[in-house]
Amino acid sequence: MAGAARRPRHADALTRLNRARGMASLMVTHSLADLDALPTEEDRAKAAGFIDRAAITVLAGLPPRELARVQQITPLTDAEEQLVTSWSAPDSWRAGARHPGRGKYLIKTGGRLGIPVQMTLLPAEAELYDSDAAIRDAAMWDVR
């Protein structure tokens, strides 16, 4: 949404149209701090309204700083916070180590306890969506 002024207004109009047609809207951000990059206070307030009205929140691994912002919108238990932060960074610098949060999400709705889920790609999907290929290729050229 940060690409152009008034984009949140356009997105808001679309979500209201979709609702009238019985369609759901899915909005994704890597960080709530992305809202800070919007050009006007009106845009930031409109975008914050999307988050306030979200019936379901899905969290991947997040650092504690980001969880503090999430807590202002979606209440998390201490155990939920610990779980989500445990997914946020690998505990090893070893090349090729699997990121601890890969495929892990916490689904929250209202004030209910979150549901932790693990998504696993099928072999064909893993090949199609291999976003680590460039990293593996770069590791091959690692000079010590």
N, CA, C and O atoms as a GROMACS GRO file, in nm:
protein
  576
    1MET      N    1   0.079  -0.120   0.000
    1MET     CA    2   0.000   0.000   0.000
    1MET      C    3   0.083   0.126   0.000
    1MET      O    4   0.034   0.234  -0.032
    2ALA      N    5   0.209   0.113   0.035
    2ALA     CA    6   0.291   0.232   0.048
    2ALA      C    7   0.330   0.291  -0.087
    2ALA      O    8   0.391   0.398  -0.092
    3GLY      N    9   0.298   0.225  -0.196
    3GLY     CA   10   0.342   0.270  -0.327
    3GLY      C   11   0.280   0.399  -0.375
    3GLY      O   12   0.340   0.468  -0.457
    4ALA      N   13   0.162   0.434  -0.328
    4ALA     CA   14   0.097   0.555  -0.379
    4ALA      C   15   0.003   0.611  -0.273
    4ALA      O   16  -0.058   0.538  -0.195
    5ALA      N   17  -0.006   0.742  -0.274
    5ALA     CA   18  -0.099   0.808  -0.183
    5ALA      C   19  -0.241   0.764  -0.216
    5ALA      O   20  -0.275   0.738  -0.332
    6ARG      N   21  -0.322   0.757  -0.115
    6ARG     CA   22  -0.465   0.725  -0.126
    6ARG      C   23  -0.492   0.579  -0.164
    6ARG      O   24  -0.607   0.541  -0.185
    7ARG      N   25  -0.389   0.497  -0.172
    7ARG     CA   26  -0.412   0.356  -0.202
    7ARG      C   27  -0.497   0.288  -0.093
    7ARG      O   28  -0.582   0.205  -0.127
    8PRO      N   29  -0.478   0.321   0.035
    8PRO     CA   30  -0.566   0.262   0.136
    8PRO      C   31  -0.714   0.293   0.113
    8PRO      O   32  -0.801   0.210   0.141
    9ARG      N   33  -0.743   0.413   0.061
    9ARG     CA   34  -0.882   0.450   0.033
    9ARG      C   35  -0.939   0.357  -0.075
    9ARG      O   36  -1.053   0.310  -0.065
   10HIS      N   37  -0.860   0.332  -0.178
   10HIS     CA   38  -0.902   0.242  -0.286
   10HIS      C   39  -0.923   0.099  -0.232
   10HIS      O   40  -1.022   0.034  -0.264
   11ALA      N   41  -0.829   0.052  -0.151
   11ALA     CA   42  -0.841  -0.082  -0.092
   11ALA      C   43  -0.965  -0.091  -0.002
   11ALA      O   44  -1.033  -0.193  -0.001
   12ASP      N   45  -0.992   0.016   0.071
   12ASP     CA   46  -1.110   0.018   0.157
   12ASP      C   47  -1.238   0.004   0.074
   12ASP      O   48  -1.329  -0.069   0.111
   13ALA      N   49  -1.243   0.077  -0.037
   13ALA     CA   50  -1.361   0.069  -0.124
   13ALA      C   51  -1.377  -0.073  -0.179
   13ALA      O   52  -1.489  -0.124  -0.188
   14LEU      N   53  -1.266  -0.137  -0.215
   14LEU     CA   54  -1.274  -0.274  -0.266
   14LEU      C   55  -1.323  -0.372  -0.159
   14LEU      O   56  -1.404  -0.460  -0.188
   15THR      N   57  -1.273  -0.356  -0.036
   15THR     CA   58  -1.315  -0.449   0.069
   15THR      C   59  -1.464  -0.433   0.098
   15THR      O   60  -1.533  -0.532   0.127
   16ARG      N   61  -1.514  -0.312   0.092
   16ARG     CA   62  -1.658  -0.290   0.116
   16ARG      C   63  -1.742  -0.347   0.001
   16ARG      O   64  -1.849  -0.402   0.025
   17LEU      N   65  -1.694  -0.334  -0.121
   17LEU     CA   66  -1.762  -0.393  -0.236
   17LEU      C   67  -1.761  -0.545  -0.225
   17LEU      O   68  -1.863  -0.610  -0.247
   18ASN      N   69  -1.646  -0.602  -0.191
   18ASN     CA   70  -1.635  -0.747  -0.176
   18ASN      C   71  -1.731  -0.797  -0.069
   18ASN      O   72  -1.796  -0.900  -0.087
   19ARG      N   73  -1.741  -0.726   0.042
   19ARG     CA   74  -1.831  -0.767   0.150
   19ARG      C   75  -1.976  -0.769   0.101
   19ARG      O   76  -2.052  -0.860   0.134
   20ALA      N   77  -2.013  -0.668   0.024
   20ALA     CA   78  -2.150  -0.662  -0.030
   20ALA      C   79  -2.178  -0.780  -0.122
   20ALA      O   80  -2.292  -0.822  -0.138
   21ARG      N   81  -2.073  -0.833  -0.182
   21ARG     CA   82  -2.088  -0.949  -0.272
   21ARG      C   83  -2.063  -1.082  -0.201
   21ARG      O   84  -2.066  -1.187  -0.264
   22GLY      N   85  -2.038  -1.077  -0.070
   22GLY     CA   86  -2.014  -1.199   0.005
   22GLY      C   87  -1.874  -1.257  -0.014
   22GLY      O   88  -1.853  -1.377   0.005
   23MET      N   89  -1.779  -1.172  -0.050
   23MET     CA   90  -1.642  -1.217  -0.071
   23MET      C   91  -1.554  -1.172   0.045
   23MET      O   92  -1.575  -1.064   0.102
   24ALA      N   93  -1.457  -1.254   0.080
   24ALA     CA   94  -1.362  -1.218   0.185
   24ALA      C   95  -1.240  -1.150   0.124
   24ALA      O   96  -1.211  -1.168   0.006
   25SER      N   97  -1.172  -1.072   0.204
   25SER     CA   98  -1.048  -1.006   0.162
   25SER      C   99  -0.934  -1.058   0.247
   25SER      O  100  -0.949  -1.080   0.367
   26LEU      N  101  -0.820  -1.077   0.184
   26LEU     CA  102  -0.700  -1.121   0.253
   26LEU      C  103  -0.594  -1.014   0.236
   26LEU      O  104  -0.561  -0.977   0.123
   27MET      N  105  -0.541  -0.964   0.347
   27MET     CA  106  -0.436  -0.863   0.341
   27MET      C  107  -0.316  -0.914   0.418
   27MET      O  108  -0.330  -0.970   0.527
   28VAL      N  109  -0.198  -0.893   0.361
   28VAL     CA  110  -0.076  -0.946   0.419
   28VAL      C  111   0.027  -0.834   0.431
   28VAL      O  112   0.042  -0.751   0.341
   29THR      N  113   0.098  -0.832   0.543
   29THR     CA  114   0.210  -0.740   0.560
   29THR      C  115   0.321  -0.813   0.634
   29THR      O  116   0.294  -0.904   0.712
   30HIS      N  117   0.442  -0.774   0.610
   30HIS     CA  118   0.554  -0.834   0.682
   30HIS      C  119   0.569  -0.772   0.820
   30HIS      O  120   0.623  -0.834   0.911
   31SER      N  121   0.520  -0.649   0.834
   31SER     CA  122   0.536  -0.578   0.961
   31SER      C  123   0.430  -0.470   0.972
   31SER      O  124   0.392  -0.407   0.873
   32LEU      N  125   0.383  -0.448   1.094
   32LEU     CA  126   0.290  -0.337   1.116
   32LEU      C  127   0.361  -0.204   1.095
   32LEU      O  128   0.296  -0.101   1.075
   33ALA      N  129   0.492  -0.204   1.100
   33ALA     CA  130   0.569  -0.082   1.075
   33ALA      C  131   0.553  -0.036   0.930
   33ALA      O  132   0.579   0.080   0.899
   34ASP      N  133   0.509  -0.127   0.841
   34ASP     CA  134   0.484  -0.087   0.702
   34ASP      C  135   0.382   0.026   0.695
   34ASP      O  136   0.387   0.108   0.603
   35LEU      N  137   0.291   0.030   0.791
   35LEU     CA  138   0.190   0.137   0.792
   35LEU      C  139   0.255   0.274   0.810
   35LEU      O  140   0.205   0.375   0.759
   36ASP      N  141   0.366   0.278   0.883
   36ASP     CA  142   0.434   0.405   0.909
   36ASP      C  143   0.486   0.469   0.780
   36ASP      O  144   0.509   0.590   0.776
   37ALA      N  145   0.505   0.388   0.674
   37ALA     CA  146   0.560   0.440   0.549
   37ALA      C  147   0.453   0.505   0.461
   37ALA      O  148   0.486   0.568   0.360
   38LEU      N  149   0.327   0.491   0.497
   38LEU     CA  150   0.222   0.553   0.417
   38LEU      C  151   0.237   0.705   0.424
   38LEU      O  152   0.274   0.759   0.529
   39PRO      N  153   0.208   0.775   0.314
   39PRO     CA  154   0.242   0.917   0.305
   39PRO      C  155   0.160   1.013   0.390
   39PRO      O  156   0.211   1.119   0.428
   40THR      N  157   0.035   0.980   0.421
   40THR     CA  158  -0.046   1.076   0.497
   40THR      C  159  -0.107   1.011   0.620
   40THR      O  160  -0.120   0.889   0.627
   41GLU      N  161  -0.144   1.093   0.715
   41GLU     CA  162  -0.209   1.043   0.836
   41GLU      C  163  -0.342   0.976   0.801
   41GLU      O  164  -0.379   0.875   0.861
   42GLU      N  165  -0.412   1.031   0.703
   42GLU     CA  166  -0.539   0.972   0.658
   42GLU      C  167  -0.515   0.830   0.606
   42GLU      O  168  -0.592   0.739   0.638
   43ASP      N  169  -0.411   0.810   0.526
   43ASP     CA  170  -0.378   0.677   0.474
   43ASP      C  171  -0.342   0.581   0.587
   43ASP      O  172  -0.386   0.466   0.588
   44ARG      N  173  -0.262   0.629   0.682
   44ARG     CA  174  -0.221   0.544   0.794
   44ARG      C  175  -0.342   0.503   0.878
   44ARG      O  176  -0.352   0.388   0.920
   45ALA      N  177  -0.433   0.596   0.901
   45ALA     CA  178  -0.553   0.566   0.980
   45ALA      C  179  -0.643   0.467   0.905
   45ALA      O  180  -0.698   0.376   0.966
   46LYS      N  181  -0.658   0.484   0.776
   46LYS     CA  182  -0.741   0.394   0.696
   46LYS      C  183  -0.682   0.253   0.698
   46LYS      O  184  -0.755   0.155   0.716
   47ALA      N  185  -0.551   0.242   0.681
   47ALA     CA  186  -0.484   0.111   0.682
   47ALA      C  187  -0.493   0.047   0.820
   47ALA      O  188  -0.511  -0.074   0.831
   48ALA      N  189  -0.480   0.127   0.926
   48ALA     CA  190  -0.492   0.073   1.061
   48ALA      C  191  -0.632   0.019   1.084
   48ALA      O  192  -0.650  -0.078   1.158
   49GLY      N  193  -0.730   0.079   1.021
   49GLY     CA  194  -0.867   0.029   1.032
   49GLY      C  195  -0.883  -0.110   0.975
   49GLY      O  196  -0.962  -0.190   1.026
   50PHE      N  197  -0.810  -0.141   0.868
   50PHE     CA  198  -0.814  -0.278   0.814
   50PHE      C  199  -0.770  -0.377   0.920
   50PHE      O  200  -0.832  -0.482   0.938
   51ILE      N  201  -0.664  -0.343   0.989
   51ILE     CA  202  -0.610  -0.433   1.092
   51ILE      C  203  -0.708  -0.446   1.207
   51ILE      O  204  -0.730  -0.555   1.258
   52ASP      N  205  -0.766  -0.333   1.249
   52ASP     CA  206  -0.861  -0.336   1.360
   52ASP      C  207  -0.983  -0.423   1.329
   52ASP      O  208  -1.039  -0.486   1.418
   53ARG      N  209  -1.024  -0.425   1.201
   53ARG     CA  210  -1.144  -0.500   1.163
   53ARG      C  211  -1.116  -0.645   1.125
   53ARG      O  212  -1.209  -0.721   1.099
   54ALA      N  213  -0.990  -0.684   1.122
   54ALA     CA  214  -0.956  -0.820   1.080
   54ALA      C  215  -1.013  -0.920   1.180
   54ALA      O  216  -0.988  -0.911   1.300
   55ALA      N  217  -1.090  -1.015   1.130
   55ALA     CA  218  -1.149  -1.117   1.217
   55ALA      C  219  -1.047  -1.225   1.253
   55ALA      O  220  -1.056  -1.286   1.360
   56ILE      N  221  -0.952  -1.247   1.165
   56ILE     CA  222  -0.852  -1.352   1.186
   56ILE      C  223  -0.714  -1.291   1.163
   56ILE      O  224  -0.693  -1.219   1.066
   57THR      N  225  -0.622  -1.322   1.252
   57THR     CA  226  -0.484  -1.279   1.238
   57THR      C  227  -0.397  -1.404   1.232
   57THR      O  228  -0.411  -1.494   1.315
   58VAL      N  229  -0.308  -1.410   1.135
   58VAL     CA  230  -0.215  -1.521   1.123
   58VAL      C  231  -0.074  -1.466   1.141
   58VAL      O  232  -0.031  -1.378   1.067
   59LEU      N  233  -0.004  -1.518   1.240
   59LEU     CA  234   0.130  -1.470   1.272
   59LEU      C  235   0.234  -1.576   1.239
   59LEU      O  236   0.218  -1.693   1.274
   60ALA      N  237   0.339  -1.534   1.172
   60ALA     CA  238   0.456  -1.619   1.151
   60ALA      C  239   0.558  -1.574   1.256
   60ALA      O  240   0.523  -1.500   1.348
   61GLY      N  241   0.683  -1.618   1.244
   61GLY     CA  242   0.785  -1.578   1.340
   61GLY      C  243   0.804  -1.428   1.342
   61GLY      O  244   0.822  -1.366   1.238
   62LEU      N  245   0.801  -1.370   1.461
   62LEU     CA  246   0.816  -1.226   1.477
   62LEU      C  247   0.910  -1.196   1.594
   62LEU      O  248   0.910  -1.268   1.694
   63PRO      N  249   0.988  -1.089   1.584
   63PRO     CA  250   1.072  -1.049   1.697
   63PRO      C  251   0.987  -0.981   1.804
   63PRO      O  252   0.876  -0.935   1.775
   64PRO      N  253   1.038  -0.975   1.928
   64PRO     CA  254   0.961  -0.914   2.037
   64PRO      C  255   0.914  -0.772   2.007
   64PRO      O  256   0.802  -0.736   2.046
   65ARG      N  257   0.995  -0.691   1.940
   65ARG     CA  258   0.957  -0.552   1.908
   65ARG      C  259   0.828  -0.549   1.826
   65ARG      O  260   0.740  -0.467   1.851
   66GLU      N  261   0.818  -0.639   1.728
   66GLU     CA  262   0.698  -0.644   1.644
   66GLU      C  263   0.578  -0.696   1.724
   66GLU      O  264   0.465  -0.650   1.705
   67LEU      N  265   0.602  -0.793   1.812
   67LEU     CA  266   0.493  -0.847   1.893
   67LEU      C  267   0.432  -0.742   1.985
   67LEU      O  268   0.313  -0.748   2.016
   68ALA      N  269   0.512  -0.646   2.028
   68ALA     CA  270   0.458  -0.538   2.111
   68ALA      C  271   0.350  -0.462   2.034
   68ALA      O  272   0.248  -0.424   2.092
   69ARG      N  273   0.372  -0.440   1.905
   69ARG     CA  274   0.270  -0.373   1.822
   69ARG      C  275   0.150  -0.463   1.800
   69ARG      O  276   0.036  -0.418   1.803
   70VAL      N  277   0.176  -0.591   1.777
   70VAL     CA  278   0.066  -0.687   1.755
   70VAL      C  279  -0.023  -0.692   1.878
   70VAL      O  280  -0.146  -0.699   1.866
   71GLN      N  281   0.038  -0.688   1.998
   71GLN     CA  282  -0.038  -0.694   2.123
   71GLN      C  283  -0.139  -0.580   2.136
   71GLN      O  284  -0.240  -0.595   2.207
   72GLN      N  285  -0.114  -0.469   2.070
   72GLN     CA  286  -0.208  -0.357   2.075
   72GLN      C  287  -0.337  -0.388   1.998
   72GLN      O  288  -0.439  -0.323   2.018
   73ILE      N  289  -0.330  -0.489   1.912
   73ILE     CA  290  -0.444  -0.523   1.827
   73ILE      C  291  -0.504  -0.659   1.863
   73ILE      O  292  -0.626  -0.674   1.874
   74THR      N  293  -0.416  -0.757   1.880
   74THR     CA  294  -0.457  -0.895   1.907
   74THR      C  295  -0.391  -0.941   2.035
   74THR      O  296  -0.268  -0.952   2.041
   75PRO      N  297  -0.469  -0.969   2.140
   75PRO     CA  298  -0.407  -1.013   2.265
   75PRO      C  299  -0.341  -1.150   2.249
   75PRO      O  300  -0.399  -1.242   2.191
   76LEU      N  301  -0.219  -1.162   2.301
   76LEU     CA  302  -0.145  -1.288   2.299
   76LEU      C  303  -0.111  -1.330   2.441
   76LEU      O  304  -0.082  -1.245   2.525
   77THR      N  305  -0.115  -1.459   2.467
   77THR     CA  306  -0.071  -1.508   2.598
   77THR      C  307   0.082  -1.509   2.598
   77THR      O  308   0.145  -1.497   2.493
   78ASP      N  309   0.141  -1.523   2.716
   78ASP     CA  310   0.288  -1.532   2.725
   78ASP      C  311   0.338  -1.652   2.644
   78ASP      O  312   0.440  -1.642   2.576
   79ALA      N  313   0.267  -1.763   2.652
   79ALA     CA  314   0.309  -1.883   2.578
   79ALA      C  315   0.303  -1.861   2.427
   79ALA      O  316   0.390  -1.908   2.354
   80GLU      N  317   0.200  -1.789   2.381
   80GLU     CA  318   0.190  -1.759   2.237
   80GLU      C  319   0.304  -1.668   2.193
   80GLU      O  320   0.364  -1.688   2.087
   81GLU      N  321   0.334  -1.568   2.275
   81GLU     CA  322   0.445  -1.479   2.242
   81GLU      C  323   0.576  -1.555   2.233
   81GLU      O  324   0.653  -1.536   2.139
   82GLN      N  325   0.602  -1.641   2.330
   82GLN     CA  326   0.726  -1.720   2.329
   82GLN      C  327   0.733  -1.810   2.207
   82GLN      O  328   0.839  -1.825   2.145
   83LEU      N  329   0.620  -1.871   2.171
   83LEU     CA  330   0.617  -1.959   2.054
   83LEU      C  331   0.650  -1.882   1.927
   83LEU      O  332   0.735  -1.924   1.849
   84VAL      N  333   0.584  -1.769   1.906
   84VAL     CA  334   0.604  -1.690   1.784
   84VAL      C  335   0.747  -1.634   1.778
   84VAL      O  336   0.808  -1.634   1.671
   85THR      N  337   0.801  -1.587   1.890
   85THR     CA  338   0.939  -1.536   1.886
   85THR      C  339   1.040  -1.649   1.866
   85THR      O  340   1.146  -1.627   1.808
   86SER      N  341   1.007  -1.770   1.911
   86SER     CA  342   1.100  -1.882   1.890
   86SER      C  343   1.113  -1.917   1.742
   86SER      O  344   1.210  -1.981   1.702
   87TRP      N  345   1.017  -1.875   1.662
   87TRP     CA  346   1.020  -1.902   1.518
   87TRP      C  347   1.095  -1.792   1.442
   87TRP      O  348   1.117  -1.807   1.321
   88SER      N  349   1.132  -1.684   1.507
   88SER     CA  350   1.177  -1.566   1.433
   88SER      C  351   1.321  -1.569   1.384
   88SER      O  352   1.354  -1.500   1.288
   89ALA      N  353   1.409  -1.645   1.446
   89ALA     CA  354   1.549  -1.644   1.403
   89ALA      C  355   1.614  -1.779   1.426
   89ALA      O  356   1.588  -1.845   1.527
   90PRO      N  357   1.699  -1.820   1.334
   90PRO     CA  358   1.768  -1.947   1.352
   90PRO      C  359   1.866  -1.940   1.470
   90PRO      O  360   1.921  -1.834   1.500
   91ASP      N  361   1.886  -2.053   1.534
   91ASP     CA  362   1.980  -2.056   1.646
   91ASP      C  363   2.119  -2.096   1.600
   91ASP      O  364   2.207  -2.125   1.683
   92SER      N  365   2.140  -2.099   1.469
   92SER     CA  366   2.268  -2.142   1.414
   92SER      C  367   2.306  -2.056   1.295
   92SER      O  368   2.219  -2.009   1.221
   93TRP      N  369   2.435  -2.037   1.276
   93TRP     CA  370   2.485  -1.967   1.159
   93TRP      C  371   2.522  -2.068   1.051
   93TRP      O  372   2.570  -2.029   0.944
   94ARG      N  373   2.502  -2.195   1.076
   94ARG     CA  374   2.542  -2.300   0.984
   94ARG      C  375   2.469  -2.286   0.851
   94ARG      O  376   2.346  -2.278   0.848
   95ALA      N  377   2.545  -2.283   0.743
   95ALA     CA  378   2.484  -2.274   0.610
   95ALA      C  379   2.395  -2.395   0.587
   95ALA      O  380   2.432  -2.508   0.620
   96GLY      N  381   2.280  -2.371   0.531
   96GLY     CA  382   2.187  -2.479   0.502
   96GLY      C  383   2.098  -2.520   0.619
   96GLY      O  384   2.012  -2.606   0.604
   97ALA      N  385   2.118  -2.456   0.735
   97ALA     CA  386   2.034  -2.489   0.851
   97ALA      C  387   1.891  -2.444   0.822
   97ALA      O  388   1.869  -2.336   0.768
   98ARG      N  389   1.795  -2.528   0.857
   98ARG     CA  390   1.655  -2.495   0.834
   98ARG      C  391   1.610  -2.388   0.933
   98ARG      O  392   1.636  -2.397   1.054
   99HIS      N  393   1.543  -2.286   0.882
   99HIS     CA  394   1.492  -2.179   0.967
   99HIS      C  395   1.386  -2.238   1.059
   99HIS      O  396   1.299  -2.313   1.012
  100PRO      N  397   1.390  -2.207   1.190
  100PRO     CA  398   1.297  -2.270   1.285
  100PRO      C  399   1.150  -2.234   1.261
  100PRO      O  400   1.061  -2.305   1.307
  101GLY      N  401   1.124  -2.124   1.192
  101GLY     CA  402   0.986  -2.082   1.171
  101GLY      C  403   0.929  -2.120   1.036
  101GLY      O  404   0.815  -2.086   1.006
  102ARG      N  405   1.007  -2.189   0.954
  102ARG     CA  406   0.959  -2.222   0.819
  102ARG      C  407   0.829  -2.303   0.827
  102ARG      O  408   0.825  -2.412   0.884
  103GLY      N  409   0.723  -2.246   0.768
  103GLY     CA  410   0.595  -2.316   0.761
  103GLY      C  411   0.513  -2.312   0.888
  103GLY      O  412   0.407  -2.375   0.894
  104LYS      N  413   0.558  -2.240   0.990
  104LYS     CA  414   0.486  -2.237   1.118
  104LYS      C  415   0.409  -2.106   1.133
  104LYS      O  416   0.461  -1.998   1.105
  105TYR      N  417   0.285  -2.118   1.177
  105TYR     CA  418   0.197  -2.002   1.191
  105TYR      C  419   0.108  -2.019   1.314
  105TYR      O  420   0.076  -2.130   1.354
  106LEU      N  421   0.070  -1.907   1.372
  106LEU     CA  422  -0.026  -1.906   1.481
  106LEU      C  423  -0.150  -1.835   1.431
  106LEU      O  424  -0.143  -1.719   1.390
  107ILE      N  425  -0.264  -1.902   1.434
  107ILE     CA  426  -0.390  -1.845   1.386
  107ILE      C  427  -0.469  -1.797   1.507
  107ILE      O  428  -0.501  -1.874   1.597
  108LYS      N  429  -0.499  -1.667   1.508
  108LYS     CA  430  -0.575  -1.606   1.618
  108LYS      C  431  -0.706  -1.551   1.565
  108LYS      O  432  -0.712  -1.493   1.456
  109THR      N  433  -0.810  -1.568   1.642
  109THR     CA  434  -0.937  -1.505   1.610
  109THR      C  435  -0.998  -1.453   1.740
  109THR      O  436  -1.018  -1.527   1.836
  110GLY      N  437  -1.026  -1.324   1.740
  110GLY     CA  438  -1.078  -1.262   1.861
  110GLY      C  439  -0.982  -1.279   1.977
  110GLY      O  440  -0.860  -1.275   1.959
  111GLY      N  441  -1.035  -1.300   2.096
  111GLY     CA  442  -0.953  -1.319   2.215
  111GLY      C  443  -0.925  -1.466   2.244
  111GLY      O  444  -0.870  -1.499   2.349
  112ARG      N  445  -0.963  -1.553   2.152
  112ARG     CA  446  -0.943  -1.697   2.175
  112ARG      C  447  -0.795  -1.733   2.171
  112ARG      O  448  -0.713  -1.661   2.116
  113LEU      N  449  -0.764  -1.848   2.232
  113LEU     CA  450  -0.628  -1.900   2.223
  113LEU      C  451  -0.593  -1.928   2.077
  113LEU      O  452  -0.678  -1.969   1.999
  114GLY      N  453  -0.467  -1.904   2.042
  114GLY     CA  454  -0.423  -1.926   1.906
  114GLY      C  455  -0.407  -2.074   1.874
  114GLY      O  456  -0.387  -2.156   1.963
  115ILE      N  457  -0.416  -2.104   1.747
  115ILE     CA  458  -0.397  -2.241   1.698
  115ILE      C  459  -0.265  -2.244   1.622
  115ILE      O  460  -0.255  -2.184   1.515
  116PRO      N  461  -0.163  -2.314   1.676
  116PRO     CA  462  -0.038  -2.324   1.601
  116PRO      C  463  -0.052  -2.430   1.492
  116PRO      O  464  -0.105  -2.539   1.516
  117VAL      N  465  -0.005  -2.398   1.374
  117VAL     CA  466  -0.012  -2.493   1.262
  117VAL      C  467   0.125  -2.502   1.195
  117VAL      O  468   0.205  -2.408   1.201
  118GLN      N  469   0.150  -2.615   1.131
  118GLN     CA  470   0.273  -2.636   1.054
  118GLN      C  471   0.231  -2.673   0.912
  118GLN      O  472   0.161  -2.772   0.892
  119MET      N  473   0.274  -2.594   0.816
  119MET     CA  474   0.245  -2.623   0.675
  119MET      C  475   0.365  -2.694   0.616
  119MET      O  476   0.480  -2.655   0.639
  120THR      N  477   0.338  -2.798   0.540
  120THR     CA  478   0.444  -2.874   0.475
  120THR      C  479   0.415  -2.882   0.326
  120THR      O  480   0.304  -2.918   0.285
  121LEU      N  481   0.514  -2.847   0.247
  121LEU     CA  482   0.496  -2.853   0.102
  121LEU      C  483   0.512  -2.996   0.052
  121LEU      O  484   0.593  -3.072   0.104
  122LEU      N  485   0.433  -3.031  -0.046
  122LEU     CA  486   0.451  -3.158  -0.116
  122LEU      C  487   0.577  -3.148  -0.200
  122LEU      O  488   0.620  -3.036  -0.231
  123PRO      N  489   0.639  -3.260  -0.238
  123PRO     CA  490   0.764  -3.253  -0.316
  123PRO      C  491   0.756  -3.164  -0.440
  123PRO      O  492   0.849  -3.088  -0.466
  124ALA      N  493   0.648  -3.171  -0.515
  124ALA     CA  494   0.634  -3.087  -0.635
  124ALA      C  495   0.628  -2.939  -0.597
  124ALA      O  496   0.683  -2.855  -0.668
  125GLU      N  497   0.562  -2.908  -0.487
  125GLU     CA  498   0.553  -2.769  -0.441
  125GLU      C  499   0.689  -2.720  -0.391
  125GLU      O  500   0.727  -2.606  -0.417
  126ALA      N  501   0.761  -2.806  -0.321
  126ALA     CA  502   0.892  -2.768  -0.268
  126ALA      C  503   0.987  -2.732  -0.381
  126ALA      O  504   1.067  -2.639  -0.368
  127GLU      N  505   0.979  -2.803  -0.491
  127GLU     CA  506   1.064  -2.772  -0.606
  127GLU      C  507   1.019  -2.642  -0.673
  127GLU      O  508   1.102  -2.559  -0.711
  128LEU      N  509   0.888  -2.625  -0.686
  128LEU     CA  510   0.833  -2.507  -0.752
  128LEU      C  511   0.857  -2.379  -0.672
  128LEU      O  512   0.885  -2.274  -0.730
  129TYR      N  513   0.847  -2.388  -0.540
  129TYR     CA  514   0.858  -2.270  -0.455
  129TYR      C  515   0.988  -2.267  -0.375
  129TYR      O  516   0.988  -2.221  -0.260
  130ASP      N  517   1.096  -2.315  -0.432
  130ASP     CA  518   1.225  -2.318  -0.364
  130ASP      C  519   1.287  -2.179  -0.364
  130ASP      O  520   1.353  -2.140  -0.460
  131SER      N  521   1.264  -2.105  -0.257
  131SER     CA  522   1.317  -1.968  -0.248
  131SER      C  523   1.459  -1.966  -0.190
  131SER      O  524   1.517  -1.859  -0.175
  132ASP      N  525   1.514  -2.083  -0.157
  132ASP     CA  526   1.648  -2.090  -0.102
  132ASP      C  527   1.755  -2.121  -0.207
  132ASP      O  528   1.873  -2.126  -0.174
  133ALA      N  529   1.715  -2.143  -0.331
  133ALA     CA  530   1.810  -2.182  -0.434
  133ALA      C  531   1.924  -2.081  -0.448
  133ALA      O  532   2.040  -2.120  -0.457
  134ALA      N  533   1.892  -1.953  -0.451
  134ALA     CA  534   1.995  -1.851  -0.466
  134ALA      C  535   2.090  -1.849  -0.347
  134ALA      O  536   2.210  -1.825  -0.364
  135ILE      N  537   2.038  -1.875  -0.229
  135ILE     CA  538   2.123  -1.878  -0.109
  135ILE      C  539   2.217  -1.997  -0.116
  135ILE      O  540   2.336  -1.985  -0.084
  136ARG      N  541   2.165  -2.113  -0.156
  136ARG     CA  542   2.252  -2.231  -0.170
  136ARG      C  543   2.359  -2.207  -0.274
  136ARG      O  544   2.474  -2.245  -0.254
  137ASP      N  545   2.322  -2.144  -0.386
  137ASP     CA  546   2.419  -2.115  -0.491
  137ASP      C  547   2.527  -2.021  -0.440
  137ASP      O  548   2.645  -2.038  -0.472
  138ALA      N  549   2.488  -1.920  -0.361
  138ALA     CA  550   2.585  -1.824  -0.306
  138ALA      C  551   2.677  -1.895  -0.207
  138ALA      O  552   2.797  -1.864  -0.203
  139ALA      N  553   2.625  -1.988  -0.128
  139ALA     CA  554   2.706  -2.061  -0.030
  139ALA      C  555   2.813  -2.144  -0.100
  139ALA      O  556   2.920  -2.170  -0.045
  140MET      N  557   2.784  -2.186  -0.222
  140MET     CA  558   2.879  -2.265  -0.298
  140MET      C  559   3.006  -2.183  -0.325
  140MET      O  560   3.115  -2.240  -0.336
  141TRP      N  561   2.993  -2.050  -0.335
  141TRP     CA  562   3.105  -1.962  -0.363
  141TRP      C  563   3.168  -1.905  -0.238
  141TRP      O  564   3.254  -1.817  -0.245
  142ASP      N  565   3.126  -1.956  -0.121
  142ASP     CA  566   3.176  -1.906   0.007
  142ASP      C  567   3.329  -1.919   0.012
  142ASP      O  568   3.385  -2.028  -0.005
  143VAL      N  569   3.394  -1.806   0.036
  143VAL     CA  570   3.539  -1.804   0.047
  143VAL      C  571   3.575  -1.777   0.192
  143VAL      O  572   3.528  -1.680   0.251
  144ARG      N  573   3.656  -1.860   0.248
  144ARG     CA  574   3.694  -1.842   0.390
  144ARG      C  575   3.829  -1.782   0.403
  144ARG      O  576   3.876  -1.760   0.515
   0.00000   0.00000   0.00000
